[in-house]
Amino acid sequence: MIIELTDTSSRDVAAALINAKRTAGASGMVLTLLIVTEDDHFEEVLSAAKASATAHPSRVIVVTYIDEGPSQLDASIEIGEGMPGDLVVLRLHGELRHHADSICLPLLLPDSPTIAWWPNDAPDHLAEDPIGGLADRRITDAAGCHNPQDALLRRARNHSPGDTDLTWTRLTRWRALLAAALDQSHAEVTGALVVSAPDNAPATLLAAWLSDRLAIPVERFDGEHPGVNEVRLTTTEGDVTVRRVAEGTAIYQVPHQPQRTVALRRRPLTDLLTEELQRMDADDIFEAATRRLVADAEGR
C-alpha cells in the first residue's frame, strides 16, 4: 500500500499511518530509523534501509530537504507488500528544514529507540541538529562525503556519546582479527604500520585506534589496492600480520603459528547499517579512537 500526500502536515501523515496500519496489519517494529539524504543518493540509501529492516523491523523515515519554493511538506507512505515495517518519505520545502524535529517527532515509534543516519554530508554537531536531537544514536559515513578525511576529523572534534561513523564499522573484521592475534601471542607490541589506499579514512581511524589501545606510534604507507591493504604489528616474538591478498581474502600470521587464509571482504552498505542497528549504547572504544585522531591531527 502506497499513500501520497501533497502539501500536508505531520498530523495528517500520522493519521494516514494509523489508518494504513489498520488495513495492512504491520506490527512488531523495534526502532525508528531517521534518514537524512539528498535526492542524488535516494535510491541507494532507500535500498539499504529496506534490506536492513528485514533484520530489524523498523519505521523508516527518510527526510530530504528542497530549498527552493515556499514552505511545504510532501509525504509518501509505504506499508505492506514485503515491507517489514513502515516507510515514510518526507520532502521538506523551503523554511521547513529548520523545523524538521517538530515534523518528525509525532511520527516516531513510542517506547522504542530512534536512530538517525546521514549517509553522505552531515552537520558538524550531530546532537545539536534538529534531527540528531531526536535520536538515541547517530550514524554518519565520512566515506560518503567529498573529503572523507576532513569529514572524519570534523566529526571526531564534535563527537557526542551515541555518535558513530560507518568508517568504524568497516573496520570491524580488521579489529577482530588483530585483537584475536594479540590474545593468542601475549607479546609486547613495539611498533605498527597500516598500509592503505592513499588518503583512506578508515585506515586513518584504524591507525588512531591502534595508537590509542597499544600506546605506540603507528606508521602509514600508501598501498596499491583499495581500502586497507595490510596491518603489521611488530612484537617481541615476531610480526602479527593481516594482509589482504585478493578481494574477500587475507593472509593472517601470528608468531609461532602457521600462516592462515581468512575471509576479509569489503562489506556492502546494507551489512554496515545492519550491524550498527544492533547496538543502542554509546561506543566508548570508538570515542577513544576519535580523541586520539584529534590529538594526532593537532600534534602535526
C-alpha positions as CSV (number, residue, x, y, z in Angstrom):
1,M,0.0,0.0,0.0
2,I,1.4,3.4,-1.0
3,I,-0.2,6.7,0.1
4,E,0.8,10.0,-1.4
5,L,0.2,13.3,0.5
6,T,0.9,16.7,-1.0
7,D,1.1,20.0,0.9
8,T,0.3,18.1,4.1
9,S,1.1,18.2,7.8
10,S,2.7,15.8,10.3
11,R,-0.7,15.4,11.9
12,D,-2.2,14.2,8.6
13,V,0.8,11.9,8.0
14,A,0.4,10.3,11.4
15,A,-3.3,9.8,10.8
16,A,-2.7,8.2,7.5
17,L,-0.1,5.9,9.1
18,I,-2.6,4.8,11.7
19,N,-5.3,4.1,9.1
20,A,-2.9,2.2,6.8
21,K,-1.7,0.0,9.7
22,R,-5.3,-1.0,10.4
23,T,-5.6,-2.3,6.9
24,A,-2.1,-3.7,6.4
25,G,-1.6,-5.0,9.9
26,A,2.0,-4.0,10.2
27,S,3.4,-4.6,13.8
28,G,6.4,-5.7,15.8
29,M,8.6,-2.8,14.9
30,V,11.6,-2.4,17.2
31,L,13.0,1.1,16.3
32,T,12.6,4.2,14.2
33,L,15.3,4.9,11.7
34,L,15.5,8.6,10.6
35,I,17.5,9.1,7.4
36,V,18.6,12.5,6.1
37,T,19.7,12.2,2.5
38,E,19.9,14.0,-0.8
39,D,17.9,13.1,-3.9
40,D,21.1,12.1,-5.7
41,H,21.6,9.2,-3.3
42,F,18.0,8.5,-2.5
43,E,17.6,5.1,-4.2
44,E,20.8,3.6,-2.9
45,V,20.0,4.7,0.6
46,L,16.4,3.5,0.5
47,S,17.5,0.1,-0.8
48,A,20.0,-0.3,2.2
49,A,17.3,0.8,4.7
50,K,14.7,-1.6,3.4
51,A,17.2,-4.5,3.4
52,S,18.4,-3.7,7.0
53,A,14.7,-3.7,8.1
54,T,14.5,-7.4,7.4
55,A,16.8,-7.9,10.4
56,H,15.4,-5.0,12.4
57,P,11.7,-4.4,11.6
58,S,11.5,-0.6,11.7
59,R,9.7,2.6,10.9
60,V,12.0,4.1,8.3
61,I,11.5,7.9,7.9
62,V,13.5,9.4,5.0
63,V,13.9,13.2,5.1
64,T,15.0,15.2,2.1
65,Y,15.4,19.0,2.0
66,I,14.3,21.1,-1.0
67,D,15.5,24.6,-0.6
68,E,13.5,26.2,-3.4
69,G,9.9,27.3,-3.2
70,P,7.5,28.1,-0.4
71,S,7.4,26.1,2.8
72,Q,5.5,22.8,2.1
73,L,5.6,19.2,3.3
74,D,5.0,16.4,0.8
75,A,4.9,12.8,2.1
76,S,4.8,9.2,0.8
77,I,3.8,6.3,3.0
78,E,4.5,2.6,2.1
79,I,3.2,-0.3,4.2
80,G,2.9,-4.0,3.5
81,E,3.8,-5.7,0.2
82,G,7.1,-7.1,1.6
83,M,7.9,-4.1,3.8
84,P,9.0,-5.4,7.3
85,G,7.7,-2.2,8.8
86,D,6.7,1.3,7.7
87,L,8.4,3.6,5.2
88,V,7.7,7.3,5.3
89,V,9.3,9.7,2.8
90,L,9.2,13.4,3.8
91,R,10.1,16.2,1.5
92,L,10.6,19.4,3.3
93,H,10.4,22.5,1.1
94,G,11.8,26.0,2.0
95,E,12.0,27.1,5.6
96,L,10.5,23.8,6.9
97,R,14.0,22.3,7.0
98,H,14.5,24.3,10.2
99,H,11.5,22.6,11.8
100,A,12.4,19.0,10.9
101,D,12.2,17.9,14.6
102,S,8.7,19.2,15.0
103,I,7.6,17.4,11.8
104,C,9.3,14.1,12.6
105,L,8.5,13.9,16.4
106,P,4.8,12.8,16.1
107,L,5.9,10.1,13.7
108,L,8.4,8.3,15.9
109,L,7.5,5.0,17.4
110,P,6.7,5.3,21.1
111,D,8.8,3.5,23.7
112,S,11.5,2.4,21.3
113,P,14.9,3.7,20.2
114,T,15.4,6.2,17.5
115,I,18.5,6.1,15.3
116,A,19.4,8.9,12.9
117,W,21.6,8.2,9.8
118,W,23.3,10.7,7.5
119,P,24.7,8.6,4.6
120,N,26.5,11.5,3.0
121,D,27.1,15.0,4.2
122,A,26.1,15.6,7.8
123,P,26.1,18.6,10.3
124,D,29.2,19.1,12.4
125,H,27.3,18.9,15.7
126,L,25.0,15.9,15.3
127,A,23.5,16.0,18.7
128,E,22.5,19.7,18.2
129,D,20.9,19.1,14.8
130,P,17.1,19.1,14.7
131,I,17.0,15.5,13.5
132,G,20.0,14.4,15.6
133,G,18.4,15.8,18.8
134,L,15.6,13.3,18.4
135,A,17.9,10.3,18.2
136,D,19.4,7.9,20.8
137,R,22.2,7.1,18.4
138,R,23.5,9.0,15.4
139,I,25.3,7.3,12.4
140,T,27.3,9.1,9.8
141,D,29.5,8.0,6.9
142,A,32.6,10.0,6.2
143,A,33.3,7.8,3.2
144,G,30.2,9.3,1.5
145,C,31.5,12.8,1.7
146,H,33.5,14.8,-0.9
147,N,36.5,14.9,1.5
148,P,36.3,11.8,3.8
149,Q,39.4,12.7,5.8
150,D,38.1,16.2,6.6
151,A,34.6,14.9,7.4
152,L,36.0,12.2,9.8
153,L,38.1,14.8,11.6
154,R,35.3,17.3,11.9
155,R,33.0,14.6,13.4
156,A,35.7,13.5,15.8
157,R,36.2,17.1,17.0
158,N,32.4,17.4,17.7
159,H,31.8,13.8,19.0
160,S,28.9,13.2,21.5
161,P,28.1,9.9,23.2
162,G,25.9,8.0,20.8
163,D,27.7,9.2,17.7
164,T,29.4,6.7,15.3
165,D,30.6,6.6,11.7
166,L,30.5,3.7,9.2
167,T,34.2,4.1,8.6
168,W,34.5,2.5,12.1
169,T,32.0,-0.3,11.1
170,R,34.1,-1.0,8.0
171,L,36.9,-1.9,10.4
172,T,35.0,-4.5,12.5
173,R,36.7,-7.5,10.9
174,W,40.2,-6.0,10.9
175,R,39.9,-5.1,14.6
176,A,38.6,-8.5,15.5
177,L,41.5,-10.3,13.7
178,L,44.1,-8.0,15.3
179,A,42.6,-8.4,18.8
180,A,42.4,-12.2,18.5
181,A,46.1,-12.3,17.4
182,L,47.2,-10.3,20.4
183,D,45.1,-12.5,22.7
184,Q,47.0,-15.5,21.3
185,S,50.5,-14.2,21.5
186,H,50.6,-12.0,24.6
187,A,53.8,-10.5,23.3
188,E,54.7,-6.8,23.8
189,V,53.9,-4.7,20.7
190,T,56.7,-2.3,19.9
191,G,55.5,-0.9,16.6
192,A,52.8,-0.9,14.0
193,L,52.1,0.1,10.4
194,V,49.0,0.4,8.3
195,V,49.1,0.2,4.5
196,S,46.1,1.5,2.6
197,A,44.9,3.4,-0.5
198,P,46.1,7.0,-0.3
199,D,44.0,9.2,1.9
200,N,41.8,6.4,3.1
201,A,39.6,7.5,6.1
202,P,39.0,4.0,7.6
203,A,42.8,3.5,7.7
204,T,43.3,6.8,9.5
205,L,40.8,5.7,12.1
206,L,42.4,2.3,12.4
207,A,45.8,3.8,13.0
208,A,44.3,6.1,15.7
209,W,42.6,3.1,17.4
210,L,45.9,1.1,17.4
211,S,47.8,4.0,18.7
212,D,45.3,4.6,21.5
213,R,44.9,0.9,22.5
214,L,48.6,0.0,22.3
215,A,50.2,3.3,23.3
216,I,52.6,3.2,20.3
217,P,53.2,5.3,17.2
218,V,51.7,3.9,14.0
219,E,53.3,4.4,10.6
220,R,51.2,4.9,7.5
221,F,52.1,3.8,4.0
222,D,50.3,4.0,0.7
223,G,49.3,0.7,-0.9
224,E,48.3,-0.4,-4.4
225,H,44.8,-1.6,-3.6
226,P,41.5,0.0,-2.5
227,G,40.8,0.4,1.2
228,V,43.0,-1.0,3.9
229,N,45.7,-3.3,2.4
230,E,47.7,-4.5,5.4
231,V,48.3,-4.1,9.1
232,R,51.5,-5.2,10.7
233,L,52.2,-5.2,14.4
234,T,55.8,-5.7,15.5
235,T,56.1,-7.7,18.7
236,T,58.9,-9.1,20.8
237,E,58.1,-12.6,19.4
238,G,57.7,-11.7,15.7
239,D,55.2,-9.8,13.5
240,V,51.4,-10.1,13.6
241,T,50.2,-9.6,10.0
242,V,46.8,-9.2,8.4
243,R,47.3,-8.6,4.6
244,R,44.6,-8.6,2.0
245,V,45.7,-10.6,-1.0
246,A,42.5,-10.7,-3.0
247,E,39.0,-9.4,-2.9
248,G,37.5,-11.1,0.2
249,T,40.7,-12.9,1.2
250,A,43.6,-12.1,3.6
251,I,46.7,-13.7,4.9
252,Y,46.7,-13.9,8.7
253,Q,50.0,-14.5,10.5
254,V,50.6,-14.8,14.3
255,P,54.0,-15.6,15.8
256,H,54.7,-19.3,16.4
257,Q,51.6,-20.4,14.4
258,P,51.2,-21.4,10.8
259,Q,50.0,-18.8,8.3
260,R,46.3,-18.9,7.6
261,T,43.9,-17.6,4.9
262,V,40.9,-15.8,6.3
263,A,37.8,-14.2,4.9
264,L,38.1,-10.4,4.8
265,R,35.6,-9.0,2.2
266,R,34.7,-5.4,1.6
267,R,31.2,-5.2,3.1
268,P,28.2,-3.6,1.4
269,L,26.3,-0.7,2.8
270,T,23.4,-2.9,3.9
271,D,25.7,-5.0,6.1
272,L,27.3,-2.0,7.7
273,L,23.9,-0.4,8.5
274,T,22.5,-3.7,9.8
275,E,25.5,-4.1,12.2
276,E,25.0,-0.5,13.6
277,L,21.3,-1.1,14.2
278,Q,22.2,-3.9,16.5
279,R,23.8,-1.5,19.0
280,M,21.9,1.0,21.1
281,D,24.6,2.0,23.7
282,A,27.4,4.5,23.2
283,D,30.6,3.1,21.7
284,D,33.4,4.1,24.2
285,I,36.2,2.5,22.1
286,F,35.2,4.4,19.1
287,E,35.0,7.6,21.2
288,A,38.6,7.0,22.5
289,A,39.8,6.4,18.9
290,T,38.3,9.8,17.8
291,R,40.0,11.5,20.7
292,R,43.3,10.1,19.5
293,L,42.5,11.1,16.0
294,V,42.0,14.7,17.1
295,A,45.1,14.7,19.3
296,D,47.2,13.3,16.4
297,A,45.9,16.0,14.0
298,E,46.6,18.8,16.4
299,G,50.1,17.4,17.1
300,R,51.2,17.6,13.5
